[in-house]
């Protein structure tokens, strides 16, 4: 299968691009780790595939509307 066919088929099946799908999976995993563990933000960012915690925090904020530490605090209530 060629790349164009793969991208088209993936989007038909999952209703998102491959990049969007991977990003959403990473963010959902981060939400789980933030809510259910005491791992530091830097450890979580590395666990889900980001080298820099600052990059992870910015992407997390753009996706969820909250910074990781704000998300963790909101889940603790």
Backbone bond lengths (Angstrom), bond angles and torsions (degrees), N, CA, C in turn:
res aa  C-N    CA-C-N  psi(-1)  N-CA   C-N-CA  omega(-1)  CA-C   N-CA-C  phi
1 X - - - 1.452 - - 1.532 107.96 -
2 X 1.290 117.17 133.96 1.456 122.22 177.95 1.518 111.72 -78.76
3 X 1.319 115.61 166.63 1.465 119.69 -177.22 1.527 112.26 -64.26
4 X 1.316 117.30 -38.22 1.468 119.96 -179.74 1.522 110.79 -64.01
5 X 1.310 116.46 -44.86 1.470 121.20 178.70 1.534 110.56 -64.04
6 X 1.339 116.17 -41.89 1.466 120.52 178.08 1.524 110.62 -59.34
7 X 1.319 116.82 -49.67 1.466 120.83 -178.86 1.526 111.22 -61.37
8 X 1.320 117.01 -43.41 1.456 121.22 -179.82 1.530 110.72 -64.30
9 X 1.319 116.61 -48.10 1.462 121.44 -178.61 1.519 111.08 -64.10
10 X 1.322 116.84 -42.89 1.465 120.89 178.67 1.522 110.51 -58.55
11 X 1.331 116.23 -46.69 1.460 120.11 -178.68 1.532 111.35 -65.21
12 X 1.314 117.53 -36.68 1.463 121.25 176.79 1.528 111.22 -62.75
13 X 1.315 116.77 -42.35 1.465 121.82 -175.86 1.528 111.60 -77.55
14 X 1.350 117.93 -47.97 1.465 122.10 -172.34 1.523 114.65 -99.85
15 X 1.317 117.06 -2.78 1.473 122.11 178.05 1.525 112.99 59.32
16 X 1.333 117.29 26.87 1.464 122.72 174.61 1.521 108.70 -158.33
17 X 1.323 115.35 162.51 1.458 118.42 176.18 1.526 109.13 -72.63
18 X 1.312 115.72 166.41 1.461 120.18 178.57 1.527 109.94 -60.45
19 X 1.316 117.40 -43.48 1.472 121.52 179.74 1.520 111.81 -62.36
20 X 1.328 117.11 -44.22 1.468 120.92 178.27 1.524 111.00 -62.71
21 X 1.318 116.27 -40.81 1.457 121.58 179.83 1.524 110.87 -61.39
22 X 1.333 116.06 -47.47 1.468 120.66 179.81 1.527 110.50 -63.50
23 X 1.316 117.45 -44.08 1.463 121.43 178.61 1.524 110.36 -59.04
24 X 1.325 117.22 -46.59 1.467 120.73 -179.54 1.522 111.74 -63.31
25 X 1.323 117.71 -39.72 1.468 120.82 177.00 1.526 110.61 -62.30
26 X 1.334 116.66 -43.95 1.471 121.08 179.62 1.527 110.93 -62.17
27 X 1.318 116.39 -44.74 1.470 120.32 -177.98 1.525 110.20 -66.33
28 X 1.334 118.31 -41.05 1.470 120.64 177.97 1.523 110.84 -62.88
29 X 1.329 117.11 -40.07 1.470 120.77 176.94 1.529 110.02 -64.24
30 X 1.323 116.78 -42.37 1.469 120.90 178.36 1.526 110.50 -62.25
31 X 1.322 117.52 -42.78 1.467 120.55 178.16 1.528 110.23 -59.47
32 X 1.314 116.00 -43.48 1.466 120.11 178.43 1.524 110.76 -60.69
33 X 1.333 116.87 -47.22 1.465 120.69 -178.76 1.528 111.74 -66.04
34 X 1.316 117.23 -38.84 1.466 120.53 178.65 1.529 111.36 -64.72
35 X 1.313 116.39 -39.07 1.460 120.59 -176.67 1.527 113.00 -79.98
36 X 1.331 117.51 -26.37 1.456 119.79 -169.32 1.522 115.87 -120.09
37 X 1.319 117.97 2.68 1.462 120.18 178.55 1.519 109.90 -135.91
38 X 1.322 115.17 170.14 1.460 121.04 175.00 1.528 111.16 -105.71
39 X 1.338 116.75 17.79 1.465 120.11 179.13 1.523 110.15 -60.60
40 X 1.323 115.80 145.31 1.459 120.04 175.69 1.524 109.48 -69.33
41 X 1.329 116.19 157.57 1.457 121.92 179.94 1.531 109.82 -57.20
42 X 1.310 117.62 -41.37 1.465 121.38 -179.92 1.529 111.06 -63.04
43 X 1.330 117.69 -37.24 1.462 120.85 178.10 1.533 110.67 -68.40
44 X 1.304 115.93 -40.07 1.464 120.08 179.01 1.524 109.76 -65.98
45 X 1.322 116.61 -43.16 1.469 118.72 -179.54 1.521 111.04 -61.07
46 X 1.326 117.52 -40.56 1.462 120.48 177.59 1.526 111.16 -68.14
47 X 1.309 117.30 -38.91 1.463 121.90 -179.70 1.525 111.68 -59.99
48 X 1.320 116.63 -38.43 1.462 118.98 -177.46 1.522 113.19 -94.55
49 X 1.347 116.90 4.14 1.458 119.10 170.10 1.514 117.77 107.43
50 X 1.320 117.79 15.34 1.464 120.17 176.92 1.522 109.73 -106.55
51 X 1.326 116.60 135.39 1.461 120.79 179.08 1.526 110.99 -77.58
52 X 1.330 116.44 -36.91 1.465 121.29 -177.40 1.521 110.56 -109.43
53 X 1.317 115.36 127.63 1.465 120.05 178.00 1.527 110.69 -63.40
54 X 1.332 117.36 -32.10 1.464 120.11 -179.84 1.530 111.26 -66.18
55 X 1.322 117.14 -38.67 1.472 120.84 176.98 1.524 110.12 -64.99
56 X 1.320 115.75 -45.04 1.461 120.55 177.44 1.528 110.63 -59.04
57 X 1.334 117.19 -46.97 1.466 121.16 -177.88 1.528 111.32 -60.00
58 X 1.319 116.65 -41.52 1.465 120.54 -179.31 1.531 110.73 -66.77
59 X 1.304 117.59 -44.28 1.468 121.18 178.79 1.524 110.39 -66.32
60 X 1.324 116.85 -40.18 1.464 120.89 177.93 1.523 109.95 -60.98
61 X 1.340 116.74 -43.90 1.467 120.73 179.13 1.522 111.76 -63.72
62 X 1.326 116.79 -43.02 1.467 120.17 179.27 1.523 111.49 -63.24
63 X 1.307 116.74 -33.87 1.461 121.44 -176.77 1.524 112.81 -82.48
64 X 1.333 116.85 -42.59 1.471 120.37 -173.59 1.523 113.97 -104.49
65 X 1.322 116.96 -18.34 1.465 120.15 -176.31 1.517 113.23 89.39
66 X 1.333 116.74 -3.44 1.460 121.92 -179.74 1.520 110.14 -129.75
67 X 1.317 116.14 149.68 1.457 119.93 169.90 1.525 108.11 -73.50
68 X 1.323 118.38 156.64 1.464 119.89 -178.44 1.531 114.31 -53.86
69 X 1.345 117.57 -42.79 1.467 118.89 -179.56 1.535 111.32 -68.22
70 X 1.342 117.63 -32.65 1.462 120.89 175.81 1.534 110.18 -67.42
71 X 1.319 115.92 -40.84 1.465 120.62 177.99 1.523 110.08 -61.49
72 X 1.327 116.28 -45.83 1.472 120.57 -179.64 1.523 109.88 -59.88
73 X 1.331 117.30 -45.07 1.476 120.47 179.89 1.522 111.30 -62.97
74 X 1.329 116.85 -39.53 1.472 119.73 -179.47 1.534 111.06 -67.64
75 X 1.303 117.70 -30.67 1.478 121.38 179.15 1.518 111.68 -79.11
76 X 1.326 118.16 -20.81 1.456 121.94 -179.32 1.537 112.01 -77.31
77 X 1.326 116.32 -19.44 1.464 120.30 -177.74 1.493 112.61 -75.99
